[in-house]
């Protein structure tokens, strides 16, 4: 039994999260895991272990959840070897064990009988439409791999899936996933004001932030959440919902691609930042699922270092409406 609350491996304060995720030994193993899984775990800051597991079960696919739990088990086993037998195992060896175990699980899984039938012409698109009177704004955040840079993004569509606008904010020095997710929700409301939208549904794949917005306990980012609630009071109807990451692909792709852009705010009105990965109509996304947003440099983007004042946003919204009226193939209500 340990006599101290200090981690015997790295000397930091020990806890279940430190042992399995934040310790240097654990981080080296997670660095070899898929990046999307690692990012999702880092920004899920639930302090209670049982609740953290429930969040993982709700937000991860079956394959990702299996990999997550097997990795946690392998890290715990490797730590026990170090603490009780003084036997150190390299992160690559632990990762190789995880991959071999997952392959064995896949081989031993019972095979499902394939039932002959007509193949669907196209897979279902994961985007979830909003209520008929609202527009949908998907938001997400990303952190640059090789610099202290964070990026947040928002993509807006109407109830029929028609692209209305998108925005991204590139910030220097902020790399905390939770903080960026909160700022992404704020950016979604800023985009709603740019487009002169009064009824909006903002969707995020960060359950912690959505829960905080719906409760009185605002947590450690209370100041930003208070600003978000103030912005909500300026709109007629705003709701925040949590969705799985598979339904938030466009915003995540835009946020990740924006980490390589220059600092400041970038705004796309009417025209998509990348028509291939963020098409004008969401039904077109069936042909490009899983691709990485490239954001062509020639796109019509309005860039600024800070969010424009309200008057400028109203002007931008009017310009967007006028441009939409002239754009072919985009019906007007």
C-alpha positions in Angstrom: 0.0 0.0 0.0 1.4 3.4 -0.9 2.3 5.7 2.0 2.4 8.9 -0.1 0.0 10.6 -2.5 3.0 11.4 -4.8 3.5 9.4 -8.0 6.5 7.1 -7.6 7.3 7.4 -11.3 7.3 11.1 -12.0 7.0 12.8 -8.6 3.7 14.6 -9.4 0.5 14.4 -7.3 -1.1 11.1 -7.9 -4.7 10.3 -8.8 -6.6 7.9 -11.0 -6.4 10.4 -13.9 -2.7 11.1 -13.4 -1.8 7.4 -13.2 -3.7 6.4 -16.4 -3.6 9.6 -18.6 -1.4 12.4 -17.3 1.7 10.7 -16.0 4.8 10.9 -18.3 4.8 7.1 -18.6 1.1 7.1 -19.6 1.4 10.0 -22.0 4.1 8.2 -23.9 1.7 5.3 -24.5 -1.2 7.5 -25.4 1.0 9.4 -27.9 1.0 6.2 -30.0 -2.8 5.9 -30.0 -5.0 7.5 -32.6 -5.0 11.3 -32.3 -8.7 11.8 -32.3 -9.1 9.4 -29.3 -6.2 11.1 -27.4 -7.7 14.6 -28.0 -11.1 13.4 -26.9 -9.8 12.0 -23.6 -7.7 15.0 -22.8 -10.6 17.4 -23.1 -12.9 15.3 -21.1 -12.0 16.7 -17.7 -14.6 14.8 -15.5 -12.9 14.4 -12.1 -14.9 11.4 -11.0 -13.6 8.1 -12.4 -17.1 6.4 -12.7 -18.6 9.5 -14.4 -15.6 9.7 -16.7 -16.2 6.1 -17.9 -19.9 6.9 -18.5 -18.9 9.8 -20.7 -16.5 7.6 -22.7 -19.2 5.0 -23.2 -21.7 7.6 -24.4 -19.3 9.5 -26.7 -17.1 6.9 -28.3 -17.8 4.3 -30.9 -17.5 0.6 -30.0 -14.1 0.2 -31.6 -12.7 3.4 -29.9 -14.2 2.4 -26.6 -12.5 -1.0 -26.8 -9.2 0.5 -27.6 -9.6 3.1 -24.8 -10.2 0.4 -22.1 -7.6 -2.0 -23.4 -5.0 0.9 -23.3 -6.0 1.9 -19.8 -5.6 -1.8 -18.7 -2.2 -2.1 -20.4 -1.0 1.1 -18.8 -2.1 0.0 -15.3 -0.4 -3.3 -15.8 2.8 -1.6 -16.9 2.7 0.7 -13.8 2.2 -2.2 -11.5 5.3 -3.9 -13.0 7.4 -0.7 -12.3 6.1 -0.1 -8.8 6.2 -3.7 -7.5 8.8 -5.5 -9.6 11.0 -2.6 -10.7 10.5 -3.8 -14.3 10.3 -1.0 -16.9 8.5 -1.6 -20.2 9.0 0.7 -23.1 5.9 2.6 -24.4 6.4 0.9 -27.8 6.2 -2.5 -26.1 3.0 -1.6 -24.3 1.6 -0.3 -27.6 2.5 -3.5 -29.4 0.8 -5.5 -26.7 -2.4 -3.4 -27.1 -2.4 -3.8 -30.9 -1.9 -7.6 -30.6 -4.6 -7.9 -28.0 -7.1 -5.9 -30.2 -6.3 -8.2 -33.2 -6.9 -11.2 -31.0 -10.3 -9.8 -29.9 -11.2 -9.1 -33.5 -10.3 -12.7 -34.6 -12.2 -14.3 -31.7 -15.3 -12.1 -32.2 -18.3 -14.1 -33.6 -18.8 -13.5 -37.3 -22.2 -12.1 -38.2 -24.0 -13.8 -41.1 -24.4 -11.5 -44.0 -28.0 -11.3 -45.3 -28.3 -10.8 -49.0 -30.3 -7.8 -49.9 -30.1 -4.5 -51.9 -27.1 -2.4 -50.9 -27.9 1.2 -50.0 -26.8 3.6 -52.7 -25.1 5.9 -50.1 -24.3 5.7 -46.4 -26.3 7.7 -44.0 -24.9 11.2 -43.4 -24.3 11.8 -39.6 -25.3 15.5 -39.7 -28.4 16.0 -37.5 -30.9 18.6 -38.7 -32.2 21.3 -36.2 -35.8 22.0 -35.4 -37.7 23.5 -38.3 -37.6 27.0 -36.9 -33.8 27.0 -36.1 -30.5 26.8 -37.8 -27.7 24.4 -36.8 -24.3 25.7 -35.7 -21.7 22.9 -35.2 -18.6 24.0 -33.1 -15.3 22.4 -32.2 -11.7 23.1 -31.3 -8.3 21.8 -32.1 -4.7 22.2 -31.0 -1.7 22.6 -33.3 0.8 19.7 -33.1 4.0 21.6 -33.3 3.2 25.1 -31.8 1.4 26.7 -28.9 -1.6 27.5 -31.0 -5.3 26.7 -30.6 -8.1 27.0 -33.1 -11.9 27.0 -32.8 -14.4 26.8 -35.6 -18.2 27.0 -36.3 -20.2 25.8 -39.3 -23.8 27.0 -39.8 -26.5 25.3 -41.9 -30.2 25.7 -42.1 -32.8 23.0 -41.4 -32.5 21.7 -45.0 -28.7 21.4 -44.7 -27.9 24.5 -46.8 -24.6 26.1 -45.9 -25.0 29.6 -44.5 -21.6 30.5 -43.2 -18.5 29.4 -41.2 -15.9 31.0 -39.0 -12.6 30.2 -37.3 -10.6 31.8 -34.6 -6.9 31.1 -34.3 -5.4 31.9 -30.9 -1.8 32.0 -29.7 -0.9 30.5 -26.3 -4.2 28.7 -25.5 -3.9 25.0 -25.9 -6.1 23.7 -23.1 -8.9 21.6 -24.8 -11.6 22.6 -22.3 -11.0 26.3 -22.6 -11.0 26.1 -26.4 -14.3 24.1 -26.4 -15.9 26.9 -24.4 -14.5 29.5 -26.7 -15.9 27.5 -29.6 -19.4 27.8 -28.2 -18.9 31.5 -27.9 -17.7 31.6 -31.5 -20.9 29.8 -32.6 -22.9 32.7 -31.2 -20.7 35.3 -32.8 -21.3 33.5 -36.2 -25.1 33.6 -35.5 -24.8 37.4 -35.0 -22.8 37.8 -38.2 -25.5 36.0 -40.1 -28.3 37.9 -38.2 -29.8 34.6 -36.9 -32.2 34.8 -34.0 -33.1 31.1 -33.6 -30.1 28.8 -33.3 -29.1 25.3 -32.0 -25.4 25.1 -31.1 -24.0 21.5 -31.1 -20.7 20.5 -29.5 -19.1 17.2 -28.9 -17.8 18.3 -25.5 -20.3 17.0 -22.9 -18.6 18.9 -20.0 -19.2 22.3 -21.6 -22.7 21.6 -22.7 -23.6 20.4 -19.2 -22.0 23.5 -17.6 -24.1 25.8 -19.9 -27.3 24.1 -18.8 -26.4 24.2 -15.0 -25.8 26.9 -12.4 -22.4 25.5 -11.6 -20.2 27.1 -14.3 -16.9 25.6 -13.2 -13.5 27.1 -13.7 -14.3 28.8 -17.0 -17.3 30.7 -15.5 -16.3 34.1 -17.0 -16.6 32.8 -20.6 -19.8 30.9 -19.8 -21.3 34.1 -18.3 -20.4 35.9 -21.6 -22.1 33.1 -23.6 -25.2 33.4 -21.5 -25.2 37.1 -22.0 -24.9 36.6 -25.8 -27.8 34.2 -25.6 -30.0 36.8 -24.1 -29.5 38.9 -27.2 -31.0 36.2 -29.4 -34.6 35.0 -29.5 -34.0 31.3 -29.0 -30.7 29.5 -28.4 -30.1 25.9 -27.3 -26.9 23.9 -26.7 -26.8 20.2 -27.3 -24.2 17.5 -27.1 -23.6 15.3 -30.1 -21.2 12.5 -30.9 -18.1 13.3 -32.7 -19.3 11.6 -35.8 -22.0 14.3 -36.2 -19.4 17.1 -35.8 -17.0 16.2 -38.5 -17.2 19.5 -40.5 -16.5 21.7 -37.5 -13.6 19.5 -36.3 -12.1 19.4 -39.8 -12.3 23.2 -40.1 -10.8 23.7 -36.6 -7.9 21.4 -37.3 -7.1 22.9 -40.6 -7.2 26.4 -39.2 -4.4 25.7 -36.8 -2.0 26.3 -39.7 -3.6 29.7 -40.6 -2.5 33.1 -39.3 -3.8 34.4 -36.0 -7.1 36.1 -35.8 -10.7 35.6 -36.9 -11.6 34.2 -40.3 -15.2 34.4 -41.7 -16.7 32.8 -44.7 -20.1 34.0 -45.9 -22.1 32.2 -48.6 -19.0 30.4 -49.9 -17.7 27.4 -48.1 -14.0 27.4 -46.9 -13.6 24.1 -48.6 -16.5 22.9 -50.9 -15.0 19.4 -51.0 -15.3 18.7 -47.2 -17.9 21.4 -46.3 -20.2 21.4 -49.3 -23.0 23.9 -49.8 -25.5 21.1 -49.3 -25.0 18.5 -46.5 -26.2 15.7 -48.8 -23.1 16.2 -50.8 -21.0 15.3 -47.8 -21.7 11.6 -48.5 -19.0 11.6 -51.2 -16.2 13.1 -49.0 -16.6 11.6 -45.5 -13.3 11.2 -43.7 -11.3 13.6 -45.7 -9.3 16.4 -44.2 -10.4 20.0 -44.8 -7.8 21.9 -46.8 -9.2 25.4 -46.9 -8.0 26.9 -50.2 -6.1 30.1 -49.8 -8.1 31.7 -52.6 -11.4 31.4 -50.8 -13.3 34.6 -49.9 -12.5 34.9 -46.2 -12.8 38.0 -44.1 -9.9 38.0 -41.6 -9.5 40.2 -38.6 -7.6 40.0 -35.3 -10.6 40.5 -33.1 -14.4 39.9 -33.5 -16.0 42.8 -35.4 -18.3 45.2 -33.6 -22.0 44.6 -33.7 -22.6 47.2 -36.4 -20.0 45.6 -38.6 -21.6 42.2 -38.0 -25.0 43.5 -39.0 -23.4 44.9 -42.2 -21.7 41.6 -42.9 -25.0 39.8 -42.4 -26.7 42.1 -44.8 -24.0 41.5 -47.3 -24.3 37.8 -46.9 -28.1 37.9 -47.4 -27.6 40.0 -50.6 -25.0 37.7 -51.9 -27.2 34.7 -51.2 -30.0 36.2 -53.2 -27.7 36.4 -56.2 -26.1 33.0 -55.8 -27.5 30.4 -58.1 -28.8 27.1 -56.7 -29.5 28.5 -53.2 -33.2 28.8 -52.5 -34.5 31.7 -50.5 -37.2 31.4 -47.8 
